[in-house]
Amino acid sequence: MQSRLLLLGAPGGHSGPASRRLRLLLQQVVQRRPGGDRQWPEVRLLHAGSGADTGDTVNIGDVSYKLKIPKNPELVPQNYISDSLAQSVVQHLRWIMQKDLLGQDVFLIGPPGPLRRSIAMQYLELTKREVEYIALSRDTTETDLKQRREIRAGTAFYIDQAIRAATEGRTLILEGLEKAERNVLPVLNNLLENREMQLEDGRFLMSAERYDKLLQDHTKKELDSWNIVRVSENFRVIALGLPVPRYSGNPLDPPLRSRFQARDIYYLPFKDQLKLLYSIGANVSAEKVSQLLSFATTLCSQESSTLGLPDFPLDSLAAVVQILDSFPMMPIKHAIQWLYPYSILLGHEGKMAVEGVLKRFELQDSGSSLLPKEIVRVEKMTENHVSQASVTIRIADKEVTIKVPAGTRPLSQPCASDHFIQTLSHKQLQAEMMQSHMVKDICLIGGKGCGKTVIAKNFADTLGYNIEPIMLYQ
């Protein structure tokens, strides 16, 4: 016998927000009831579009959110939502919307990659919310969260930092929560639990509820003279972090952990990943795409991590498929080594384990004759006022032309420099860098003095880029 619960509320009474919170919580309990159907129903995402006005609503399944006009539209994320979102992503967005309506902060936890940040930005773009972003590290201090001090015309001023989100009613994204040092945690704790913070310039942030109670007995002028600032009721925090101890970092202490509603954001399901890769690589055989995804998923499994193998960057598979779509004759194993340079990262046992997985999914054969040989020519082109270059690469006795981003300076042909004599390996490396530049940034790995800087400078000259060197230390 199935039970039902009926909520009754008096019209015009004060039980509206409370009953809504209870109804949303009960829906989650019923849908996740043990022994019940664990399959989530398909949830559809309906939104009002880019020209949405106040009063429009966003519906994700049975959860609705009323849009408001942002004060600063330039702070609203753009171009994160695609035309067809995976069902798993829509489920995550629905959960975040539920917690937002309940006035709760959320913590998205999962493996390394841009998926958690992308989901947070998609939600903020969907609901037209302004965002403040801070990446936490070992060097992050209270000043980065509160206020920094600047000197202008001989006078010191305090400039608000991340706490602008609290006073302006924005959403604060804290990325890398596992990297936060102990001296930062009390500040975060008080901001999350009580919506309170003492600022360096003497002001005191106070929660909207307590501020409004004080406003009943005092005037706003009095509260301003006491340096009390109201925290907006629309202020929310979305924290992003990695599970520790599997990954390196500081485990979250219980006080901070209890401030959030947490959700595990794992990689997209195999079906959703496969659908995305099929849409990108029309020229790549479906069998090869499936084998590539199976290989990557295997290296992200629990068994692979037990062997000490680093996770495969699943989020970068789309870039590899995009390269293979333009160069379908190129062996997949060679493209895999760009994303997962296991021959450099791993020891003998690790290499043998990865080679075994490659052999199992029939990705082992590598035809060296089908690798890119050299850049034939580079031509300048402009589309929609964006500098681009048309690059022709010779691969397997064929010439393939691709479009890549370019700099503002005049382009030069790859062999035009008098100070750099290219060998066959240099020509091949430059061609591979062009392939990578078509979709992603590049990381050159090599020993000291092997010519990485010279190669990078020649690559920048070819595409008309200016170079800005930055020395990185520990």
ChimeraX attribute file (.defattr): number of C-alpha atoms within 10 A of each C-alpha:
attribute: neighborCount
match mode: 1-to-1
recipient: residues
	/A:1	3
	/A:2	3
	/A:3	4
	/A:4	6
	/A:5	7
	/A:6	5
	/A:7	8
	/A:8	8
	/A:9	10
	/A:10	8
	/A:11	8
	/A:12	7
	/A:13	7
	/A:14	10
	/A:15	12
	/A:16	13
	/A:17	11
	/A:18	10
	/A:19	14
	/A:20	14
	/A:21	15
	/A:22	13
	/A:23	15
	/A:24	16
	/A:25	14
	/A:26	13
	/A:27	12
	/A:28	12
	/A:29	11
	/A:30	11
	/A:31	14
	/A:32	14
	/A:33	11
	/A:34	9
	/A:35	6
	/A:36	9
	/A:37	10
	/A:38	10
	/A:39	8
	/A:40	11
	/A:41	11
	/A:42	11
	/A:43	16
	/A:44	15
	/A:45	19
	/A:46	13
	/A:47	17
	/A:48	14
	/A:49	10
	/A:50	10
	/A:51	5
	/A:52	16
	/A:53	14
	/A:54	10
	/A:55	11
	/A:56	15
	/A:57	18
	/A:58	20
	/A:59	18
	/A:60	20
	/A:61	15
	/A:62	11
	/A:63	16
	/A:64	16
	/A:65	18
	/A:66	13
	/A:67	19
	/A:68	15
	/A:69	14
	/A:70	17
	/A:71	13
	/A:72	11
	/A:73	12
	/A:74	10
	/A:75	15
	/A:76	19
	/A:77	19
	/A:78	15
	/A:79	8
	/A:80	15
	/A:81	16
	/A:82	8
	/A:83	6
	/A:84	9
	/A:85	13
	/A:86	16
	/A:87	18
	/A:88	18
	/A:89	19
	/A:90	21
	/A:91	19
	/A:92	19
	/A:93	19
	/A:94	22
	/A:95	16
	/A:96	24
	/A:97	22
	/A:98	20
	/A:99	18
	/A:100	18
	/A:101	17
	/A:102	16
	/A:103	15
	/A:104	19
	/A:105	21
	/A:106	22
	/A:107	24
	/A:108	24
	/A:109	20
	/A:110	18
	/A:111	19
	/A:112	19
	/A:113	15
	/A:114	10
	/A:115	19
	/A:116	25
	/A:117	17
	/A:118	14
	/A:119	20
	/A:120	23
	/A:121	21
	/A:122	21
	/A:123	20
	/A:124	22
	/A:125	20
	/A:126	24
	/A:127	22
	/A:128	20
	/A:129	24
	/A:130	22
	/A:131	24
	/A:132	18
	/A:133	13
	/A:134	16
	/A:135	14
	/A:136	21
	/A:137	14
	/A:138	13
	/A:139	9
	/A:140	16
	/A:141	17
	/A:142	15
	/A:143	16
	/A:144	17
	/A:145	18
	/A:146	20
	/A:147	19
	/A:148	15
	/A:149	13
	/A:150	11
	/A:151	9
	/A:152	8
	/A:153	5
	/A:154	7
	/A:155	7
	/A:156	10
	/A:157	13
	/A:158	14
	/A:159	14
	/A:160	19
	/A:161	16
	/A:162	20
	/A:163	22
	/A:164	20
	/A:165	23
	/A:166	27
	/A:167	20
	/A:168	17
	/A:169	20
	/A:170	25
	/A:171	23
	/A:172	22
	/A:173	23
	/A:174	20
	/A:175	22
	/A:176	19
	/A:177	21
	/A:178	21
	/A:179	20
	/A:180	23
	/A:181	16
	/A:182	13
	/A:183	11
	/A:184	17
	/A:185	18
	/A:186	13
	/A:187	17
	/A:188	18
	/A:189	18
	/A:190	15
	/A:191	21
	/A:192	19
	/A:193	16
	/A:194	13
	/A:195	21
	/A:196	21
	/A:197	22
	/A:198	15
	/A:199	16
	/A:200	15
	/A:201	15
	/A:202	10
	/A:203	15
	/A:204	16
	/A:205	23
	/A:206	22
	/A:207	21
	/A:208	19
	/A:209	14
	/A:210	13
	/A:211	17
	/A:212	14
	/A:213	10
	/A:214	13
	/A:215	14
	/A:216	9
	/A:217	8
	/A:218	11
	/A:219	10
	/A:220	15
	/A:221	10
	/A:222	11
	/A:223	15
	/A:224	12
	/A:225	9
	/A:226	12
	/A:227	15
	/A:228	17
	/A:229	19
	/A:230	22
	/A:231	26
	/A:232	19
	/A:233	16
	/A:234	17
	/A:235	26
	/A:236	22
	/A:237	23
	/A:238	22
	/A:239	23
	/A:240	23
	/A:241	22
	/A:242	24
	/A:243	17
	/A:244	14
	/A:245	10
	/A:246	9
	/A:247	12
	/A:248	11
	/A:249	18
	/A:250	16
	/A:251	16
	/A:252	18
	/A:253	10
	/A:254	8
	/A:255	12
	/A:256	15
	/A:257	13
	/A:258	13
	/A:259	19
	/A:260	19
	/A:261	15
	/A:262	17
	/A:263	14
	/A:264	14
	/A:265	19
	/A:266	15
	/A:267	20
	/A:268	16
	/A:269	13
	/A:270	13
	/A:271	9
	/A:272	16
	/A:273	18
	/A:274	19
	/A:275	11
	/A:276	16
	/A:277	21
	/A:278	18
	/A:279	12
	/A:280	18
	/A:281	21
	/A:282	15
	/A:283	16
	/A:284	20
	/A:285	13
	/A:286	14
	/A:287	9
	/A:288	15
	/A:289	19
	/A:290	17
	/A:291	17
	/A:292	22
	/A:293	18
	/A:294	17
	/A:295	21
	/A:296	20
	/A:297	18
	/A:298	16
	/A:299	21
	/A:300	19
	/A:301	13
	/A:302	11
	/A:303	11
	/A:304	17
	/A:305	14
	/A:306	9
	/A:307	12
	/A:308	11
	/A:309	21
	/A:310	16
	/A:311	18
	/A:312	20
	/A:313	17
	/A:314	19
	/A:315	14
	/A:316	14
	/A:317	21
	/A:318	19
	/A:319	19
	/A:320	22
	/A:321	25
	/A:322	22
	/A:323	22
	/A:324	23
	/A:325	17
	/A:326	17
	/A:327	21
	/A:328	17
	/A:329	17
	/A:330	21
	/A:331	19
	/A:332	21
	/A:333	17
	/A:334	19
	/A:335	19
	/A:336	19
	/A:337	12
	/A:338	14
	/A:339	15
	/A:340	17
	/A:341	14
	/A:342	19
	/A:343	14
	/A:344	11
	/A:345	11
	/A:346	16
	/A:347	10
	/A:348	8
	/A:349	12
	/A:350	18
	/A:351	16
	/A:352	14
	/A:353	16
	/A:354	19
	/A:355	15
	/A:356	14
	/A:357	17
	/A:358	20
	/A:359	13
	/A:360	12
	/A:361	15
	/A:362	14
	/A:363	20
	/A:364	16
	/A:365	12
	/A:366	13
	/A:367	14
	/A:368	12
	/A:369	12
	/A:370	18
	/A:371	19
	/A:372	25
	/A:373	22
	/A:374	22
	/A:375	24
	/A:376	17
	/A:377	16
	/A:378	20
	/A:379	16
	/A:380	18
	/A:381	15
	/A:382	12
	/A:383	8
	/A:384	6
	/A:385	7
	/A:386	12
	/A:387	17
	/A:388	20
	/A:389	22
	/A:390	18
	/A:391	22
	/A:392	20
	/A:393	26
	/A:394	19
	/A:395	20
	/A:396	16
	/A:397	11
	/A:398	11
	/A:399	15
	/A:400	16
	/A:401	16
	/A:402	17
	/A:403	18
	/A:404	18
	/A:405	19
	/A:406	22
	/A:407	18
	/A:408	12
	/A:409	14
	/A:410	13
	/A:411	18
	/A:412	19
	/A:413	16
	/A:414	21
	/A:415	15
	/A:416	12
	/A:417	13
	/A:418	6
	/A:419	8
	/A:420	13
	/A:421	9
	/A:422	15
	/A:423	9
	/A:424	10
	/A:425	11
	/A:426	15
	/A:427	19
	/A:428	20
	/A:429	19
	/A:430	24
	/A:431	25
	/A:432	19
	/A:433	19
	/A:434	24
	/A:435	23
	/A:436	20
	/A:437	16
	/A:438	16
	/A:439	16
	/A:440	13
	/A:441	8
	/A:442	12
	/A:443	10
	/A:444	10
	/A:445	10
	/A:446	10
	/A:447	7
	/A:448	7
	/A:449	8
	/A:450	10
	/A:451	11
	/A:452	14
	/A:453	12
	/A:454	13
	/A:455	19
	/A:456	16
	/A:457	14
	/A:458	22
	/A:459	20
	/A:460	18
	/A:461	21
	/A:462	25
	/A:463	28
	/A:464	21
	/A:465	18
	/A:466	12
	/A:467	10
	/A:468	5
	/A:469	7
	/A:470	6
	/A:471	4
	/A:472	5
	/A:473	4
	/A:474	2
